Amino acid sequence: MKTETLFEKDGANLGRRSFLRYAGVGLAGVGILAAGACKKDEGGVIGKGGGIDLGASGDFAILNYAYALEQLEAAFYTQVTASMYSGATADEIALFTDIRDHELAHREFFKAALGSNAIQALTPDFSAVNFGTKASVLATAQAFEDLGVSAYNGAGFMIKDANYLTIAGKIVSVEARHAAYIRNLVNPGSFADSTILDGFGMDKPKTIPMVLATANTFLKTKVNAYSYGYTA
């Protein structure tokens, strides 16, 4: 018998409330965070190339950056779990469902925190992914999870508000757990190899332009970051 997940049983809003509680931020706190944005930092502007701009440099631009990536991951895992690849084990189905729910919660958190400053919902492009085969799904999942960890680590130093930084730290630790699990499915023992760690045993960070260049290959709605020197 299939076990009902938090989102299936109670809806995405309850999932969001639960995530906010566990993250240490109440709904009222999110409202205060969102209300603190200045219009000059507002994202969602349509750029010259037709892409969505993250907004002026600052905390809300970084939150929109994270929101864009979480939208992409949530959409991917939602599609994966809607029709699991051939030969998926019960453990794989259960764990991919957990990952999906984590990404949905992350997405909804950023959407609530940003409020009217949030960029629009993005349209994914998974035409290069064969969701019917394990190899294609795992390769894409590994790319997304490694990208997410490197993105948070690469942008963390730009976050000025300590509350945002704390939340980002909590989320990136979950993304790293996902990455380790997926990497071990692809190649046992590769959960922390030299392709993702530096000589000090730390995850290699990536800049916003580096991350968006990869993310945009999976998005119909392209994301720009003019303030950080990147145009799709």
PyRosetta script that sets phi, psi and omega in degrees:
from pyrosetta import init, pose_from_sequence

init()
pose = pose_from_sequence("MKTETLFEKDGANLGRRSFLRYAGVGLAGVGILAAGACKKDEGGVIGKGGGIDLGASGDFAILNYAYALEQLEAAFYTQVTASMYSGATADEIALFTDIRDHELAHREFFKAALGSNAIQALTPDFSAVNFGTKASVLATAQAFEDLGVSAYNGAGFMIKDANYLTIAGKIVSVEARHAAYIRNLVNPGSFADSTILDGFGMDKPKTIPMVLATANTFLKTKVNAYSYGYTA")
pose.set_psi(1, 137.5)
pose.set_omega(1, -178.4)
pose.set_phi(2, -76.5)
pose.set_psi(2, 132.6)
pose.set_omega(2, 178.0)
pose.set_phi(3, -83.0)
pose.set_psi(3, 132.0)
pose.set_omega(3, 178.2)
pose.set_phi(4, -71.2)
pose.set_psi(4, 135.7)
pose.set_omega(4, 177.5)
pose.set_phi(5, -89.4)
pose.set_psi(5, 170.6)
pose.set_omega(5, 179.1)
pose.set_phi(6, -56.4)
pose.set_psi(6, -42.0)
pose.set_omega(6, -176.4)
pose.set_phi(7, -74.5)
pose.set_psi(7, -36.7)
pose.set_omega(7, -178.9)
pose.set_phi(8, -71.8)
pose.set_psi(8, -35.8)
pose.set_omega(8, -175.3)
pose.set_phi(9, -79.7)
pose.set_psi(9, -44.8)
pose.set_omega(9, -170.8)
pose.set_phi(10, -118.3)
pose.set_psi(10, -4.5)
pose.set_omega(10, 178.7)
pose.set_phi(11, 91.8)
pose.set_psi(11, 160.1)
pose.set_omega(11, -175.5)
pose.set_phi(12, -63.8)
pose.set_psi(12, -30.5)
pose.set_omega(12, -177.6)
pose.set_phi(13, -65.5)
pose.set_psi(13, -41.4)
pose.set_omega(13, 177.0)
pose.set_phi(14, -65.3)
pose.set_psi(14, -39.1)
pose.set_omega(14, 176.9)
pose.set_phi(15, -59.6)
pose.set_psi(15, -40.0)
pose.set_omega(15, 179.8)
pose.set_phi(16, -66.9)
pose.set_psi(16, -44.8)
pose.set_omega(16, 179.5)
pose.set_phi(17, -60.5)
pose.set_psi(17, -42.6)
pose.set_omega(17, 179.4)
pose.set_phi(18, -62.4)
pose.set_psi(18, -42.0)
pose.set_omega(18, -179.4)
pose.set_phi(19, -64.2)
pose.set_psi(19, -41.8)
pose.set_omega(19, 179.7)
pose.set_phi(20, -62.4)
pose.set_psi(20, -40.1)
pose.set_omega(20, 179.9)
pose.set_phi(21, -63.3)
pose.set_psi(21, -47.1)
pose.set_omega(21, -178.9)
pose.set_phi(22, -68.5)
pose.set_psi(22, -28.3)
pose.set_omega(22, 178.9)
pose.set_phi(23, -77.1)
pose.set_psi(23, -11.0)
pose.set_omega(23, 179.3)
pose.set_phi(24, 87.1)
pose.set_psi(24, 19.6)
pose.set_omega(24, 179.7)
pose.set_phi(25, -128.9)
pose.set_psi(25, 122.7)
pose.set_omega(25, 177.8)
pose.set_phi(26, -81.3)
pose.set_psi(26, 167.8)
pose.set_omega(26, 178.3)
pose.set_phi(27, -60.5)
pose.set_psi(27, -36.9)
pose.set_omega(27, 178.6)
pose.set_phi(28, -63.9)
pose.set_psi(28, -38.7)
pose.set_omega(28, 178.9)
pose.set_phi(29, -63.9)
pose.set_psi(29, -39.3)
pose.set_omega(29, 178.2)
pose.set_phi(30, -63.5)
pose.set_psi(30, -39.2)
pose.set_omega(30, 178.7)
pose.set_phi(31, -61.4)
pose.set_psi(31, -39.9)
pose.set_omega(31, 178.7)
pose.set_phi(32, -66.4)
pose.set_psi(32, -41.0)
pose.set_omega(32, 179.3)
pose.set_phi(33, -61.8)
pose.set_psi(33, -45.8)
pose.set_omega(33, -178.1)
pose.set_phi(34, -66.0)
pose.set_psi(34, -37.1)
pose.set_omega(34, -177.8)
pose.set_phi(35, -68.8)
pose.set_psi(35, -18.7)
pose.set_omega(35, -177.0)
pose.set_phi(36, -79.8)
pose.set_psi(36, -3.2)
pose.set_omega(36, -177.4)
pose.set_phi(37, -75.4)
pose.set_psi(37, 143.6)
pose.set_omega(37, 175.2)
pose.set_phi(38, -94.2)
pose.set_psi(38, 149.3)
pose.set_omega(38, -179.2)
pose.set_phi(39, -58.3)
pose.set_psi(39, -31.2)
pose.set_omega(39, -178.5)
pose.set_phi(40, -68.3)
pose.set_psi(40, -17.3)
pose.set_omega(40, -180.0)
pose.set_phi(41, -97.3)
pose.set_psi(41, -0.2)
pose.set_omega(41, -174.7)
pose.set_phi(42, -65.0)
pose.set_psi(42, 131.9)
pose.set_omega(42, 179.1)
pose.set_phi(43, -91.7)
pose.set_psi(43, -175.4)
pose.set_omega(43, 175.3)
pose.set_phi(44, 93.0)
pose.set_psi(44, 2.6)
pose.set_omega(44, 180.0)
pose.set_phi(45, -70.7)
pose.set_psi(45, 135.3)
pose.set_omega(45, 177.2)
pose.set_phi(46, -77.4)
pose.set_psi(46, 121.6)
pose.set_omega(46, -177.4)
pose.set_phi(47, -85.6)
pose.set_psi(47, -177.6)
pose.set_omega(47, -177.5)
pose.set_phi(48, -60.6)
pose.set_psi(48, -35.8)
pose.set_omega(48, -178.7)
pose.set_phi(49, -87.5)
pose.set_psi(49, 5.1)
pose.set_omega(49, 179.5)
pose.set_phi(50, 88.7)
pose.set_psi(50, -1.8)
pose.set_omega(50, 180.0)
pose.set_phi(51, -83.5)
pose.set_psi(51, 170.7)
pose.set_omega(51, 179.6)
pose.set_phi(52, -94.7)
pose.set_psi(52, 126.2)
pose.set_omega(52, -179.2)
pose.set_phi(53, -87.7)
pose.set_psi(53, 142.6)
pose.set_omega(53, 179.9)
pose.set_phi(54, -69.5)
pose.set_psi(54, -20.2)
pose.set_omega(54, -177.7)
pose.set_phi(55, 108.5)
pose.set_psi(55, 174.9)
pose.set_omega(55, -179.1)
pose.set_phi(56, -62.8)
pose.set_psi(56, 154.7)
pose.set_omega(56, -178.8)
pose.set_phi(57, -58.7)
pose.set_psi(57, 145.0)
pose.set_omega(57, -176.6)
pose.set_phi(58, 143.1)
pose.set_psi(58, 177.9)
pose.set_omega(58, -175.2)
pose.set_phi(59, -58.5)
pose.set_psi(59, -38.9)
pose.set_omega(59, -177.2)
pose.set_phi(60, -71.3)
pose.set_psi(60, -28.5)
pose.set_omega(60, 174.4)
pose.set_phi(61, -66.7)
pose.set_psi(61, -40.1)
pose.set_omega(61, 178.9)
pose.set_phi(62, -68.0)
pose.set_psi(62, -38.5)
pose.set_omega(62, 177.0)
pose.set_phi(63, -64.5)
pose.set_psi(63, -38.7)
pose.set_omega(63, 176.8)
pose.set_phi(64, -66.2)
pose.set_psi(64, -34.8)
pose.set_omega(64, 175.5)
pose.set_phi(65, -60.1)
pose.set_psi(65, -49.8)
pose.set_omega(65, 177.9)
pose.set_phi(66, -63.8)
pose.set_psi(66, -39.8)
pose.set_omega(66, 179.8)
pose.set_phi(67, -61.1)
pose.set_psi(67, -41.4)
pose.set_omega(67, 178.7)
pose.set_phi(68, -61.7)
pose.set_psi(68, -44.1)
pose.set_omega(68, -179.3)
pose.set_phi(69, -68.0)
pose.set_psi(69, -38.7)
pose.set_omega(69, 179.3)
pose.set_phi(70, -68.9)
pose.set_psi(70, -34.0)
pose.set_omega(70, 174.1)
pose.set_phi(71, -59.6)
pose.set_psi(71, -44.6)
pose.set_omega(71, -178.3)
pose.set_phi(72, -63.9)
pose.set_psi(72, -47.0)
pose.set_omega(72, -179.1)
pose.set_phi(73, -65.7)
pose.set_psi(73, -42.2)
pose.set_omega(73, 179.6)
pose.set_phi(74, -61.0)
pose.set_psi(74, -42.5)
pose.set_omega(74, 179.5)
pose.set_phi(75, -64.7)
pose.set_psi(75, -40.4)
pose.set_omega(75, -179.4)
pose.set_phi(76, -63.6)
pose.set_psi(76, -52.1)
pose.set_omega(76, -176.9)
pose.set_phi(77, -69.9)
pose.set_psi(77, -27.7)
pose.set_omega(77, 174.3)
pose.set_phi(78, -63.3)
pose.set_psi(78, -41.7)
pose.set_omega(78, 178.8)
pose.set_phi(79, -71.0)
pose.set_psi(79, -37.4)
pose.set_omega(79, 178.7)
pose.set_phi(80, -60.0)
pose.set_psi(80, -49.6)
pose.set_omega(80, -175.2)
pose.set_phi(81, -75.1)
pose.set_psi(81, -19.5)
pose.set_omega(81, 178.2)
pose.set_phi(82, -68.7)
pose.set_psi(82, -27.6)
pose.set_omega(82, 179.5)
pose.set_phi(83, -154.1)
pose.set_psi(83, 85.5)
pose.set_omega(83, -175.1)
pose.set_phi(84, -61.2)
pose.set_psi(84, 148.5)
pose.set_omega(84, -179.9)
pose.set_phi(85, -62.9)
pose.set_psi(85, 157.6)
pose.set_omega(85, -177.9)
pose.set_phi(86, -61.6)
pose.set_psi(86, 133.6)
pose.set_omega(86, 176.7)
pose.set_phi(87, 84.9)
pose.set_psi(87, 7.5)
pose.set_omega(87, 180.0)
pose.set_phi(88, -63.5)
pose.set_psi(88, 134.9)
pose.set_omega(88, 178.7)
pose.set_phi(89, -81.1)
pose.set_psi(89, 166.7)
pose.set_omega(89, 177.8)
pose.set_phi(90, -61.6)
pose.set_psi(90, -38.8)
pose.set_omega(90, 178.3)
pose.set_phi(91, -64.3)
pose.set_psi(91, -41.8)
pose.set_omega(91, 179.9)
pose.set_phi(92, -65.2)
pose.set_psi(92, -42.4)
pose.set_omega(92, 178.9)
pose.set_phi(93, -61.3)
pose.set_psi(93, -45.6)
pose.set_omega(93, -178.9)
pose.set_phi(94, -63.7)
pose.set_psi(94, -43.7)
pose.set_omega(94, -176.8)
pose.set_phi(95, -73.3)
pose.set_psi(95, -36.5)
pose.set_omega(95, 175.6)
pose.set_phi(96, -66.4)
pose.set_psi(96, -32.9)
pose.set_omega(96, 176.1)
pose.set_phi(97, -66.6)
pose.set_psi(97, -41.0)
pose.set_omega(97, 175.6)
pose.set_phi(98, -61.0)
pose.set_psi(98, -45.7)
pose.set_omega(98, 179.9)
pose.set_phi(99, -61.3)
pose.set_psi(99, -43.3)
pose.set_omega(99, 177.1)
pose.set_phi(100, -55.1)
pose.set_psi(100, -47.0)
pose.set_omega(100, -177.7)
pose.set_phi(101, -66.0)
pose.set_psi(101, -35.6)
pose.set_omega(101, 175.8)
pose.set_phi(102, -62.0)
pose.set_psi(102, -46.0)
pose.set_omega(102, -177.2)
pose.set_phi(103, -67.8)
pose.set_psi(103, -36.8)
pose.set_omega(103, 175.8)
pose.set_phi(104, -63.1)
pose.set_psi(104, -42.1)
pose.set_omega(104, 178.7)
pose.set_phi(105, -64.4)
pose.set_psi(105, -41.9)
pose.set_omega(105, 177.7)
pose.set_phi(106, -61.3)
pose.set_psi(106, -46.2)
pose.set_omega(106, 179.8)
pose.set_phi(107, -58.7)
pose.set_psi(107, -47.1)
pose.set_omega(107, -177.8)
pose.set_phi(108, -68.0)
pose.set_psi(108, -32.0)
pose.set_omega(108, 176.7)
pose.set_phi(109, -62.3)
pose.set_psi(109, -50.9)
pose.set_omega(109, -178.5)
pose.set_phi(110, -64.4)
pose.set_psi(110, -36.8)
pose.set_omega(110, 177.9)
pose.set_phi(111, -60.9)
pose.set_psi(111, -43.5)
pose.set_omega(111, -179.9)
pose.set_phi(112, -70.5)
pose.set_psi(112, -41.6)
pose.set_omega(112, -178.3)
pose.set_phi(113, -64.8)
pose.set_psi(113, -37.0)
pose.set_omega(113, -178.2)
pose.set_phi(114, -79.6)
pose.set_psi(114, -29.3)
pose.set_omega(114, -179.6)
pose.set_phi(115, 57.1)
pose.set_psi(115, -129.9)
pose.set_omega(115, -177.6)
pose.set_phi(116, -70.7)
pose.set_psi(116, -9.4)
pose.set_omega(116, 179.5)
pose.set_phi(117, -88.9)
pose.set_psi(117, -2.6)
pose.set_omega(117, -178.0)
pose.set_phi(118, -71.1)
pose.set_psi(118, 144.0)
pose.set_omega(118, 171.7)
pose.set_phi(119, -69.3)
pose.set_psi(119, 166.3)
pose.set_omega(119, -177.3)
pose.set_phi(120, -71.3)
pose.set_psi(120, 167.0)
pose.set_omega(120, 174.8)
pose.set_phi(121, -64.5)
pose.set_psi(121, 133.1)
pose.set_omega(121, -177.0)
pose.set_phi(122, -94.1)
pose.set_psi(122, 150.9)
pose.set_omega(122, 178.5)
pose.set_phi(123, -103.1)
pose.set_psi(123, 117.1)
pose.set_omega(123, -178.6)
pose.set_phi(124, -76.2)
pose.set_psi(124, 162.4)
pose.set_omega(124, 174.9)
pose.set_phi(125, -132.9)
pose.set_psi(125, 97.3)
pose.set_omega(125, -178.9)
pose.set_phi(126, -105.3)
pose.set_psi(126, 28.5)
pose.set_omega(126, -177.6)
pose.set_phi(127, -63.4)
pose.set_psi(127, -22.8)
pose.set_omega(127, -179.4)
pose.set_phi(128, -86.8)
pose.set_psi(128, -3.6)
pose.set_omega(128, -177.1)
pose.set_phi(129, -102.3)
pose.set_psi(129, 130.0)
pose.set_omega(129, 173.9)
pose.set_phi(130, -96.7)
pose.set_psi(130, 97.1)
pose.set_omega(130, -175.1)
pose.set_phi(131, -70.0)
pose.set_psi(131, -8.2)
pose.set_omega(131, 179.0)
pose.set_phi(132, -87.1)
pose.set_psi(132, -9.1)
pose.set_omega(132, -178.7)
pose.set_phi(133, -118.3)
pose.set_psi(133, 139.1)
pose.set_omega(133, -179.1)
pose.set_phi(134, -62.0)
pose.set_psi(134, -42.1)
pose.set_omega(134, -176.6)
pose.set_phi(135, -60.1)
pose.set_psi(135, -44.4)
pose.set_omega(135, -178.5)
pose.set_phi(136, -68.5)
pose.set_psi(136, -43.0)
pose.set_omega(136, 180.0)
pose.set_phi(137, -64.0)
pose.set_psi(137, -46.4)
pose.set_omega(137, -178.2)
pose.set_phi(138, -66.9)
pose.set_psi(138, -38.5)
pose.set_omega(138, 178.8)
pose.set_phi(139, -62.4)
pose.set_psi(139, -41.9)
pose.set_omega(139, 179.4)
pose.set_phi(140, -69.9)
pose.set_psi(140, -41.7)
pose.set_omega(140, 178.8)
pose.set_phi(141, -61.3)
pose.set_psi(141, -42.5)
pose.set_omega(141, 178.7)
pose.set_phi(142, -63.2)
pose.set_psi(142, -42.1)
pose.set_omega(142, 179.2)
pose.set_phi(143, -60.9)
pose.set_psi(143, -44.6)
pose.set_omega(143, -179.2)
pose.set_phi(144, -66.3)
pose.set_psi(144, -45.5)
pose.set_omega(144, -176.6)
pose.set_phi(145, -67.9)
pose.set_psi(145, -44.9)
pose.set_omega(145, 177.0)
pose.set_phi(146, -61.6)
pose.set_psi(146, -39.4)
pose.set_omega(146, 179.8)
pose.set_phi(147, -64.7)
pose.set_psi(147, -43.3)
pose.set_omega(147, -179.1)
pose.set_phi(148, -61.9)
pose.set_psi(148, -44.6)
pose.set_omega(148, 179.5)
pose.set_phi(149, -62.9)
pose.set_psi(149, -46.1)
pose.set_omega(149, -179.2)
pose.set_phi(150, -66.5)
pose.set_psi(150, -29.8)
pose.set_omega(150, 179.0)
pose.set_phi(151, -70.0)
pose.set_psi(151, -48.1)
pose.set_omega(151, 178.1)
pose.set_phi(152, -61.8)
pose.set_psi(152, -43.5)
pose.set_omega(152, -179.7)
pose.set_phi(153, -66.8)
pose.set_psi(153, -31.8)
pose.set_omega(153, -179.1)
pose.set_phi(154, -78.9)
pose.set_psi(154, -22.8)
pose.set_omega(154, -177.2)
pose.set_phi(155, -106.4)
pose.set_psi(155, -12.1)
pose.set_omega(155, -175.1)
pose.set_phi(156, -55.3)
pose.set_psi(156, -39.8)
pose.set_omega(156, -176.1)
pose.set_phi(157, -66.6)
pose.set_psi(157, -15.8)
pose.set_omega(157, -179.5)
pose.set_phi(158, -87.5)
pose.set_psi(158, -10.8)
pose.set_omega(158, 179.7)
pose.set_phi(159, -78.0)
pose.set_psi(159, 127.0)
pose.set_omega(159, -176.4)
pose.set_phi(160, -95.8)
pose.set_psi(160, -35.6)
pose.set_omega(160, -178.4)
pose.set_phi(161, -77.6)
pose.set_psi(161, 124.8)
pose.set_omega(161, -177.1)
pose.set_phi(162, -62.1)
pose.set_psi(162, -32.6)
pose.set_omega(162, 179.0)
pose.set_phi(163, -65.2)
pose.set_psi(163, -43.8)
pose.set_omega(163, 177.2)
pose.set_phi(164, -62.7)
pose.set_psi(164, -42.3)
pose.set_omega(164, -177.9)
pose.set_phi(165, -63.9)
pose.set_psi(165, -39.4)
pose.set_omega(165, 177.8)
pose.set_phi(166, -62.4)
pose.set_psi(166, -44.9)
pose.set_omega(166, -179.4)
pose.set_phi(167, -65.5)
pose.set_psi(167, -42.5)
pose.set_omega(167, 178.3)
pose.set_phi(168, -60.1)
pose.set_psi(168, -38.8)
pose.set_omega(168, 178.7)
pose.set_phi(169, -64.8)
pose.set_psi(169, -37.9)
pose.set_omega(169, 178.2)
pose.set_phi(170, -67.8)
pose.set_psi(170, -38.5)
pose.set_omega(170, -178.3)
pose.set_phi(171, -73.1)
pose.set_psi(171, -43.0)
pose.set_omega(171, -177.9)
pose.set_phi(172, -65.0)
pose.set_psi(172, -29.0)
pose.set_omega(172, 177.7)
pose.set_phi(173, -67.2)
pose.set_psi(173, -34.9)
pose.set_omega(173, 176.3)
pose.set_phi(174, -70.1)
pose.set_psi(174, -42.0)
pose.set_omega(174, 178.5)
pose.set_phi(175, -60.6)
pose.set_psi(175, -36.8)
pose.set_omega(175, 178.9)
pose.set_phi(176, -66.9)
pose.set_psi(176, -34.9)
pose.set_omega(176, 176.1)
pose.set_phi(177, -64.6)
pose.set_psi(177, -42.3)
pose.set_omega(177, 176.8)
pose.set_phi(178, -59.3)
pose.set_psi(178, -48.1)
pose.set_omega(178, -176.7)
pose.set_phi(179, -59.4)
pose.set_psi(179, -42.3)
pose.set_omega(179, -179.1)
pose.set_phi(180, -64.1)
pose.set_psi(180, -42.7)
pose.set_omega(180, -179.9)
pose.set_phi(181, -64.1)
pose.set_psi(181, -47.9)
pose.set_omega(181, -178.3)
pose.set_phi(182, -63.2)
pose.set_psi(182, -43.7)
pose.set_omega(182, -179.0)
pose.set_phi(183, -61.7)
pose.set_psi(183, -36.8)
pose.set_omega(183, -179.8)
pose.set_phi(184, -71.6)
pose.set_psi(184, -28.8)
pose.set_omega(184, 174.3)
pose.set_phi(185, -68.1)
pose.set_psi(185, -40.2)
pose.set_omega(185, -179.2)
pose.set_phi(186, -69.9)
pose.set_psi(186, -48.4)
pose.set_omega(186, -176.4)
pose.set_phi(187, -150.0)
pose.set_psi(187, 99.2)
pose.set_omega(187, -177.6)
pose.set_phi(188, -50.2)
pose.set_psi(188, 130.4)
pose.set_omega(188, 179.8)
pose.set_phi(189, 93.4)
pose.set_psi(189, -2.9)
pose.set_omega(189, -176.5)
pose.set_phi(190, -94.4)
pose.set_psi(190, 10.2)
pose.set_omega(190, -173.0)
pose.set_phi(191, -60.6)
pose.set_psi(191, -22.6)
pose.set_omega(191, 179.3)
pose.set_phi(192, -147.6)
pose.set_psi(192, 65.7)
pose.set_omega(192, -178.1)
pose.set_phi(193, -98.3)
pose.set_psi(193, -177.6)
pose.set_omega(193, -173.2)
pose.set_phi(194, -71.2)
pose.set_psi(194, -11.0)
pose.set_omega(194, 178.6)
pose.set_phi(195, -74.8)
pose.set_psi(195, -21.3)
pose.set_omega(195, -179.3)
pose.set_phi(196, -118.8)
pose.set_psi(196, -14.3)
pose.set_omega(196, 179.7)
pose.set_phi(197, -110.5)
pose.set_psi(197, 148.3)
pose.set_omega(197, 176.0)
pose.set_phi(198, -91.2)
pose.set_psi(198, -173.9)
pose.set_omega(198, -176.7)
pose.set_phi(199, -67.9)
pose.set_psi(199, -10.4)
pose.set_omega(199, 178.7)
pose.set_phi(200, -101.3)
pose.set_psi(200, 9.0)
pose.set_omega(200, -179.5)
pose.set_phi(201, 74.1)
pose.set_psi(201, 24.2)
pose.set_omega(201, -179.9)
pose.set_phi(202, -112.2)
pose.set_psi(202, 148.9)
pose.set_omega(202, 177.3)
pose.set_phi(203, -63.0)
pose.set_psi(203, 137.5)
pose.set_omega(203, 178.3)
pose.set_phi(204, -75.6)
pose.set_psi(204, 125.9)
pose.set_omega(204, 178.6)
pose.set_phi(205, -82.1)
pose.set_psi(205, 160.8)
pose.set_omega(205, 173.6)
pose.set_phi(206, -129.9)
pose.set_psi(206, 147.1)
pose.set_omega(206, 179.4)
pose.set_phi(207, -75.5)
pose.set_psi(207, 164.7)
pose.set_omega(207, 178.7)
pose.set_phi(208, -58.6)
pose.set_psi(208, -46.8)
pose.set_omega(208, 177.2)
pose.set_phi(209, -59.0)
pose.set_psi(209, -40.7)
pose.set_omega(209, 179.9)
pose.set_phi(210, -62.6)
pose.set_psi(210, -43.9)
pose.set_omega(210, -177.6)
pose.set_phi(211, -69.1)
pose.set_psi(211, -45.4)
pose.set_omega(211, -177.6)
pose.set_phi(212, -67.3)
pose.set_psi(212, -30.5)
pose.set_omega(212, 177.7)
pose.set_phi(213, -60.9)
pose.set_psi(213, -35.2)
pose.set_omega(213, 177.4)
pose.set_phi(214, -81.3)
pose.set_psi(214, -47.0)
pose.set_omega(214, -177.4)
pose.set_phi(215, -58.5)
pose.set_psi(215, -39.4)
pose.set_omega(215, -176.8)
pose.set_phi(216, -66.0)
pose.set_psi(216, -19.2)
pose.set_omega(216, 176.5)
pose.set_phi(217, -70.2)
pose.set_psi(217, -15.0)
pose.set_omega(217, 178.1)
pose.set_phi(218, -110.7)
pose.set_psi(218, 15.2)
pose.set_omega(218, -178.3)
pose.set_phi(219, -127.5)
pose.set_psi(219, 132.4)
pose.set_omega(219, 170.4)
pose.set_phi(220, -76.7)
pose.set_psi(220, -38.5)
pose.set_omega(220, 175.2)
pose.set_phi(221, -86.9)
pose.set_psi(221, 103.0)
pose.set_omega(221, -175.8)
pose.set_phi(222, -73.9)
pose.set_psi(222, 151.0)
pose.set_omega(222, -179.6)
pose.set_phi(223, -115.7)
pose.set_psi(223, 128.4)
pose.set_omega(223, 177.8)
pose.set_phi(224, -108.0)
pose.set_psi(224, 158.6)
pose.set_omega(224, 175.4)
pose.set_phi(225, -139.6)
pose.set_psi(225, 73.8)
pose.set_omega(225, -174.6)
pose.set_phi(226, -59.1)
pose.set_psi(226, -38.7)
pose.set_omega(226, -178.0)
pose.set_phi(227, -67.6)
pose.set_psi(227, -16.9)
pose.set_omega(227, -179.2)
pose.set_phi(228, -112.9)
pose.set_psi(228, 15.1)
pose.set_omega(228, 173.8)
pose.set_phi(229, 77.7)
pose.set_psi(229, 27.4)
pose.set_omega(229, -178.4)
pose.set_phi(230, -128.6)
pose.set_psi(230, 131.0)
pose.set_omega(230, 173.8)
pose.set_phi(231, -131.1)
pose.set_psi(231, 127.9)
pose.set_omega(231, -178.8)
pose.set_phi(232, -66.5)
pose.dump_pdb("model.pdb")
